[in-house]
C-alpha cells in the first residue's frame, strides 16, 4: 500500500472548502493508500489523532489575517511532531495550495527524503490586501515560492480551469491535470419542499466572501417577494454582517455536512457572492441538491453552472436582477436546478474525482 503524506494549511475543526476536499477524499481513498495529513493547530485541539484510518498531525500555529492564515510556531511541540513526521517513511508527498507553510514543509520533506512531490492548486488568483505595498510584497513572494515548488513537483493538478490558468501565470510548465472539487451526492441528494421562498448562502463569514453585497440588496428583494435569507457559517465578520441585517435574514451558524444538506433541501435558490474562489464546494453542494445557483464569475464556478447565472464581483445590480428573475419563475428554478444536479453527478461527484486522484497519485 502506497504511503502518502498530504499537507493542508488548515484542518478540522477549521471548516473550509479545501479542508473538506482533503478530509473527505483522504477518507474515501484510505482503503487504497496509507495517508498522513500534515496540518496546523490554531484552536488548541489534539495535535495527533487518527480520523478513521487516516492519521492527522497538527503543528502549533497562530491565526493571522482575520483567521485566514495559520503561522506555525517554533515551540517544543512543533519540533517533537516534526521529528515524528520525519521518522516515518513515505512514498509520495501531495501538497495543497501553494502559499501555506505546510506546503513548504512538504516541499522540503520531498527533497530531504528524495521522494516525488505532487501539487494540487485550489486557488485561482493572488491574495489581495487593502495595503497595496503589502500586496506587492505578497505577490512577489508568491511567485518566488511557486517557482521552486512547481519546478520540484513531478505532477501538478488544479481544481478548475481557472486554477489551471493561474498555475500557468505563476510558472507551471508541462501538463496540468484537472482534479476538481467534488460533492458527496449520498449526503447532498436532492431538494425537498420549502415552506416559503428561501435564498441561502453557505460559507465563511469573512470579507472576501462578499456577503455584505447580498445583504445590501436584500431589502429590494423583500419589496417584491415574501422571501427569507438564510446565512450558514461562522467567521470574524459575523458581528459586522449582523449589523447590516434587514427583515427576514437569519444567521444559522456553522453546520456539519448533513446540517447544510437539510438547509439546502429546504431552499429555493443558492447565492455565492465571493470575491475569489478556486472551485467552491458550497456551489457543488447546492447544485447536487437540485438548486439554481447565482454566483460571482470567479475561479471555476463557470465550470459548473450556466454562465447566464454568473455576475461580476461587487456588481450588486446584476446580483439583484438574477435573484429576482429566478424567484419570480418556479419553472425556471426547477429546470436550472435539474441541469445543475445532472452536471454535478456526471462530473463532480466523489466517486468520479476519487478515480482521477488515484490516477494522479499512481496506484
Buried (B, 14 or more C-beta within 10 A) or exposed (E): EEBBBBBBBBBBEBBBBBBBBBBBBBBBBBEBBBBBBBBBBBBEEEBBEEBEEBBBBBBBBEBEEEBBBBEBBEEEBBEEBBEEBEEBEBBBBBBBBBBBBBBBBBBBBBEEBEBBBBBBBBBBBBBEBEEEEEBEEBBEEBEEBBEEBBEBBEBBBBBBBBBBBBBEEBBBEEEBBBBBBBBBBEBBBBBEEBEEBBBBBBBBBBBBBBBBBBBBBBEBBBEEBEBBBBBBBBBBBBEEBEEEBEEBBEBBEBBEBEEBBEBBBBBBBBBBBBBBBBBBBBBBBBBBBBBBBBBBBBBBBBBBBEEEBBBEBEBBEBBBBBBBBBBEEEEEBEEBBEBBBEBBBEBBBBEBBBEBBEEBBEE
